[in-house]
Amino acid sequence: MPVITVQLGQCGNQVIYSARQRAQASSHGWCYSSGSAASGQSGSGNNWAMGHHQWGPRMAPAVLELVRRQAEACDVLEGFLLLQSVAGGTGAGAGTFIAEALVDEYSSAHMLNCCVCYRLASIRCVPQLPAGSVDFTTFTWPALLRRLKAMGVSGSYLEEGLSGFTTSAPGGLLPLHKYKNRAASSMLLLRGQDAGSVPVSEFDDPHFHAPWAVDPLLVASHSAKFAGWQMAATLLATDQACVAELQPMLAKAYAMASARAYLHQYEAYGLGEADMQQCFAAVEDVLAAYAAL
């Protein structure tokens, strides 16, 4: 089903620029339509409030009109992929305003926000080998998946030093004290030889996923090689790894707000201290929910 991609702000468009350049250089000759862009004469000066309260309302009608044209060309619209920053002015501020407008306009469509700055979903991949070692390595699906499972359970992004997190027990279950990381949901992506027939039962682990999660594991596979590997596996998970990364950021934000650092720049565009405290509380709730998985 069709998915409409919306790039918002400088960061969102830089992310897609390199992909567009590669696509245009390929034999497919794919490119964006020149009539599918909306732009202004000024940015938001890295000010979220300016982007959200000033440029968001100004740009939303033009963006919604571009989206409407694309949506009308779809047989059935599945949803939207938004590429944006969460730390700037236009992509973050105006971007969130436009995202809210899209939700209001297309309430039944799914939306995935790919935000550059921090992540709430983690990606772990195997194998992790230098290119010169590939010809001297024997790949097997059970070995790859055991290492990937160990990375997920331990919360590590590297596959080294994880012998204590692997097991050959039936079902792939570990002692409870070994589970350092837990996920609300996860997606296992398999690429390469015999990918469609790989047993993945050990990833359907009740100790790795939250007890309230319903059908938390989604598996997708394709026989095409990924990056030249004979076999490759990727685990995408909404897990507790984000907590350790975002807690220091939240503490720094609290400290800057208490010192009223740059607050006058936001107040000039309608975002006051009370609004910031409300946002901080929302982030705390999110982190508490992840920590309690």
C-alpha positions in Angstrom: 0.0 0.0 0.0 1.3 3.5 -0.7 3.1 5.5 1.9 3.6 9.3 1.5 7.0 10.6 2.6 7.2 14.2 4.0 10.6 15.8 4.5 10.4 18.7 6.9 13.1 21.3 7.5 16.8 21.4 6.7 17.6 18.1 8.4 14.7 16.2 7.0 15.6 17.2 3.5 19.3 16.6 3.9 18.5 13.0 5.0 16.7 12.4 1.7 19.1 14.4 -0.5 21.8 11.7 -0.5 19.2 9.0 -1.3 17.8 11.1 -4.1 21.3 11.7 -5.6 22.0 7.9 -5.5 18.6 7.2 -7.1 19.2 9.7 -9.9 22.6 8.2 -10.6 21.2 4.6 -10.8 19.7 3.0 -13.9 16.2 3.5 -12.5 16.3 7.2 -13.1 13.9 7.9 -10.3 13.5 11.5 -9.0 11.1 13.7 -7.1 8.6 15.9 -9.0 9.6 19.5 -9.0 6.0 20.4 -8.0 6.2 18.4 -4.8 8.0 21.0 -2.7 6.9 23.9 -0.5 9.4 26.4 0.8 9.6 29.9 2.3 12.1 32.7 2.3 13.3 32.4 5.8 14.0 29.7 8.5 13.2 29.6 12.2 16.5 30.5 13.6 16.8 27.1 15.5 13.8 28.3 17.6 11.1 25.6 18.1 8.5 28.1 19.2 9.0 30.3 16.1 8.7 27.3 13.9 5.7 25.9 15.6 3.7 29.0 16.2 4.7 31.2 13.2 5.9 29.1 10.3 3.7 26.0 11.1 0.4 27.8 10.5 1.8 29.6 7.5 3.2 26.5 5.7 0.6 24.0 6.7 -2.0 24.9 4.0 0.6 24.5 1.2 2.0 21.3 2.6 -1.5 19.8 3.1 -2.4 20.7 -0.5 0.7 18.9 -1.8 -0.1 15.9 0.4 -3.7 15.9 -0.9 -2.5 15.6 -4.5 -0.4 12.6 -3.6 -3.1 11.0 -1.5 -5.7 11.3 -4.3 -3.3 9.4 -6.6 -3.2 6.5 -4.1 -5.5 3.5 -4.4 -5.5 3.1 -0.6 -3.3 5.3 1.5 -1.5 3.3 4.2 0.1 6.2 6.0 2.9 8.8 6.2 6.7 8.7 6.8 7.9 12.0 8.3 11.6 12.9 8.2 12.5 15.7 10.6 14.7 16.9 13.4 13.5 17.3 17.0 16.0 19.9 18.0 15.7 22.8 15.5 13.2 25.3 14.4 11.6 24.5 11.1 11.8 20.7 11.0 11.0 20.3 14.7 8.7 23.3 15.3 6.9 23.7 12.1 7.2 19.9 11.5 5.3 19.0 14.7 2.5 21.5 13.7 2.3 19.9 10.2 2.3 16.4 11.8 -0.6 17.3 14.0 -2.4 18.8 10.9 -1.9 15.5 9.0 -3.3 13.5 11.9 -6.4 15.7 12.0 -6.8 15.5 8.2 -6.1 11.8 7.8 -7.1 10.3 11.1 -7.3 6.7 9.9 -3.8 6.7 8.3 -0.7 5.5 10.1 2.2 7.9 10.8 5.9 7.1 11.4 8.1 9.9 12.5 11.8 9.4 11.8 13.4 12.0 14.1 17.0 13.0 13.9 18.5 13.7 17.3 17.5 10.8 19.6 15.7 7.5 19.1 13.0 5.6 21.0 13.6 2.5 18.8 17.0 0.7 18.7 18.6 -1.1 15.7 21.0 -4.0 16.1 22.6 -5.8 13.2 24.7 -8.9 12.6 27.1 -9.9 11.3 29.6 -7.2 12.4 32.8 -8.1 10.5 35.5 -6.2 8.5 35.1 -6.7 4.8 38.4 -8.5 4.6 37.1 -11.3 6.9 34.0 -12.2 5.0 35.7 -14.7 2.7 37.1 -16.6 5.7 33.9 -16.7 7.7 31.2 -19.4 7.7 27.7 -18.0 8.2 24.9 -20.0 9.8 21.5 -18.7 10.8 21.5 -20.2 14.3 24.8 -18.6 15.2 23.8 -15.2 13.8 20.4 -15.2 15.6 22.0 -16.3 18.9 24.3 -13.3 18.8 21.6 -11.0 17.8 19.4 -12.2 20.6 22.2 -11.7 23.0 22.6 -8.1 21.8 19.0 -7.4 22.4 18.8 -9.0 25.8 21.9 -7.3 27.0 21.1 -3.9 25.4 24.5 -3.9 23.6 24.9 -2.7 20.1 28.1 -4.7 19.6 28.3 -8.5 19.4 31.6 -8.9 21.2 31.8 -10.1 24.8 28.3 -11.5 25.0 29.0 -15.1 25.8 27.1 -14.8 29.1 23.9 -13.9 27.2 23.7 -16.9 24.9 22.1 -20.2 25.6 21.5 -23.5 23.9 18.5 -24.3 26.1 15.2 -25.2 24.5 13.3 -22.1 23.5 16.4 -19.9 23.9 15.3 -18.7 27.4 17.9 -17.3 29.8 17.8 -17.0 33.6 15.8 -13.9 34.5 18.7 -12.0 36.0 20.4 -12.1 32.5 17.7 -9.9 31.0 19.2 -6.3 31.1 16.9 -4.9 28.4 13.2 -5.4 27.6 11.1 -4.4 24.6 7.5 -3.4 24.1 7.7 -4.7 20.5 10.3 -5.8 18.0 10.7 -6.5 14.3 13.2 -9.1 13.0 14.4 -8.5 9.5 16.2 -11.4 7.7 18.1 -11.1 4.4 20.0 -13.6 2.3 20.2 -17.4 1.8 17.1 -19.3 3.0 15.9 -16.3 4.9 12.3 -17.3 4.5 12.7 -20.6 6.3 14.7 -19.6 9.3 13.3 -20.8 12.7 12.9 -17.7 14.9 11.1 -19.1 17.9 13.8 -18.0 20.4 12.9 -14.3 19.6 9.4 -15.0 20.7 10.7 -14.7 24.2 8.2 -13.7 27.0 11.1 -12.4 29.2 12.5 -10.1 26.4 9.1 -8.5 25.7 6.8 -6.8 28.1 4.2 -9.2 29.7 1.3 -7.1 28.4 2.5 -7.0 24.8 0.1 -8.7 22.3 1.9 -10.4 19.4 5.1 -8.3 20.0 7.3 -9.9 17.4 7.0 -9.2 13.6 9.3 -11.1 11.2 10.1 -10.1 7.6 12.4 -11.9 5.2 13.8 -11.6 1.7 16.3 -13.8 -0.2 18.2 -10.8 -1.6 21.6 -10.2 0.1 22.1 -7.1 2.3 25.3 -5.2 1.8 26.8 -8.3 0.1 26.4 -10.5 3.2 25.4 -14.1 2.5 23.2 -13.9 5.6 22.2 -10.8 7.6 19.8 -10.1 10.4 18.5 -6.9 12.0 16.5 -6.4 15.1 14.4 -3.2 15.4 13.0 -2.9 18.9 11.2 -0.3 21.0 13.2 -1.1 24.1 14.6 0.3 27.3 17.9 1.4 25.7 16.5 4.9 25.1 16.2 5.6 28.8 20.0 5.9 29.5 20.4 8.2 26.5 17.5 10.5 27.2 17.7 10.9 31.0 20.9 13.1 30.9 19.3 15.2 28.1 16.2 15.8 30.2 18.3 16.7 33.3 20.2 19.2 31.2 17.0 20.7 29.9 15.7 21.1 33.4 18.9 22.9 34.4 18.7 25.3 31.5 15.0 26.0 32.1 15.6 26.7 35.8 18.4 29.2 34.8 15.9 30.7 32.2 18.6 30.1 29.5 17.3 31.4 26.1 13.7 31.3 27.5 13.0 34.9 26.3 13.5 33.7 22.7 10.8 31.2 23.1 8.4 33.4 25.0 8.5 35.9 22.1 6.7 33.3 20.1 4.2 32.1 22.6 6.0 29.3 24.4 6.4 30.0 28.1 8.0 28.3 31.1 4.8 26.5 32.1 4.7 25.0 28.6 8.2 23.7 28.9 7.5 22.2 32.3 4.5 20.4 30.8 6.8 19.0 28.0 9.4 17.9 30.5 6.7 16.0 32.5 5.5 14.3 29.3 9.1 13.1 28.6 9.4 11.9 32.2 6.2 9.9 31.7 7.6 8.3 28.5 10.9 7.4 30.1 9.1 5.9 33.2 6.9 3.8 30.9 10.0 2.4 29.1 11.9 1.8 32.3 8.9 -0.2 33.7 8.8 -2.6 30.7 
